[in-house]
Amino acid sequence: MQPAIEVEGVEKRFGQFVALAGVSLQVQQGEFFALLGPNGAGKTTLISALAGLTRANAGSLKVMGFDVSSQYRDARKALGIVPQEIVFDPFFSVRETLRFQAGYFGIARGAALDSWIDELLAKLSLGDKADSNMRQLSGGMKRRVLVAQALVHRPPVIVLDEPTAGVDVELRQTLWSFVRELNAKGHTILLTTHYLEEAQQLCTRIAMMKQGRIVAMDTTEHLLNAFSERVLRVKIDGELPAELQQACAKQEGAWHFFPIHDYDEVETRLSQLRQSGVHIVNLEVAEPDLEEVFVKLMHK
């Protein structure tokens, strides 16, 4: 099965500035894939090249097997993008905006389109705003419309570029519920976000970019296991006995940090503490954290 997104040796320069320095990656059909990196890493430039908004200086990009340059019509029909910036036409209602968007992809008006638009509006909690002018909507509501615009032509590949930046918790939950549903139905999702907990919860595979290059790419589980660890944090009353100090990786005040590989070690460590006469005030198990992985890789 051909990849949903195929990027091979892509380079992009703006004058002397190198935005993309030979990026290569594949996103398989049906994947929920995260593209992470600090500001200026090249994520949005790569997405712009996929969408045909900017032309790469070298390399090739394909969407569902269609070259974004030589087969741009088919490539763009296969792709739906939710951009970072809130861009809207102030002269139309929400429903009119979605009808026009569908028209750009050759979808004729009719009962089938109206039914799909109604479904999108319901899924994104925009039903009561269908006939409202775009100027009347809040920033969060406008962002929901951007999501609907990206989906109105039913693309198999969906790119979400910082879709929850600056939005409230309710929208975030509504959006992720809907996106999970789309992914379960076979849509490929490419996500960029600075909310790393979202990527950790949602994505099965992650690529991390820095200065126009991919510096890590693996399954979420493998990245977490390779660069982070599970830790038993124990708050004690008094001093830690000398025989246990070597096992303690770090101390912050009364909190002591013990690395553990699996949950069986939790009881073993607690038993050692009790037998040493340590009074435990509080404890918690910290799971491997994608933010820790990200920071380590960006400073490596």
Secondary structure, DSSP 4 states (H G I P E B T S, - for coil): ---SEEEEEEEEEETTEEEEEEEEEEE-TT-EEEEE--TTSSHHHHHHHHHTSS--SEEEEEETTEETTTTHHHHHHTEEEE-SS----TTSBHHHHHHHHHHHTTPPPSHHHHHHHHHHHHHTT-GGGTTSBGGGS-HHHHHHHHHHHHHTT--SEEEEESTTTT--HHHHHHHHHHHHHHHHTT-EEEEE-S-HHHHHHH-SEEEEEETTEEEEEEEHHHHHHHH--EEEEEEEESPPPHHHHTT--EEETTEEEEEESSTHHHHHHHHHHHHTT-EEEEEEEEPP-HHHHHHHHHH-
